[in-house]
Amino acid sequence: MKFEDYPRPVSPPRCAHPCEVCGLRQLPAFLPVTPEELGAVEAFRSGTRIFEAGQSIIDEHRKSPLLFTLYSGWAFRFKTLSDGRRQILSFLLPGDFVGLQDEFADGHTHGVEAVTGVTLCAFPREKLWSLFHAQPKLGYDITWLAAGEEKMIDDNLVTAGRRNASERVAMLLMHLYRRAERVGMVRDGWVEFPFNQQHIADALGLSLVHTNKTLRRLQALGLHKLDAGWLRILEPRALEQLGDYFERPLRPTPLI
């Protein structure tokens, strides 16, 4: 699948059975499903939602009646303290399942904000357990997705607790680039990188000044290049070594 074929934001109305022609399901990043499972996902789905950059997808202090799969664009999960300081918990890419944490929490656990224009597939939260009962395999797939996100949170905790500033930035750049590459978002070595330095600082627990200095230092070393909202990794092995990032090839994952 070429970059030009990558799914772009769409506007309703969609056809009655959009899962049959889902652009993401063409990617090797996602596991195939049986016709019966695809039909169950279609029955679970309640259309699409479109958000512009900067809009709230899930309000931080209000439980959403919907779960989502991000179809196109970039978003992030976050929590804020009472004084307004924000921690970005994870960045969201196409194929990510959004909002499941609320199912197991007392009160709302996080907010979700669009970084670019995004399209999401929406699923009524109230139908989740019916899906688990009717399609245990899909229920297992959702559990798998939740476990995968927990692993990323574990990695983020190690980054915040033990890596220095240069290692943190190197880790984040490689992590986002590899994830974006996996879902076909890289063109001629470049990937859209719509995040500003405040996003990076909020994700890594660094000050804005420290983030700026670290990004400029790594770019001066010729390890990466940021240009007009696009990222290119110039020395991937060097960045991997600096960030202690040695992930195995990312496995295909379920797509809800």
Beta strands, then each sheet from edge to edge (+ up, - down):
strand 1: 48-51
strand 2: 56-58
strand 3: 66-72
strand 4: 75-80
strand 5: 86-92
strand 6: 97-98
strand 7: 111-114
strand 8: 118-124
strand 9: 186-187
strand 10: 190-192
strand 11: 224-227
strand 12: 230-233
sheet 1: 1+ 8- 3+ 6-
sheet 2: 2+ 7- 4+ 5-
sheet 3: 9+ 10- 12+ 11-
end
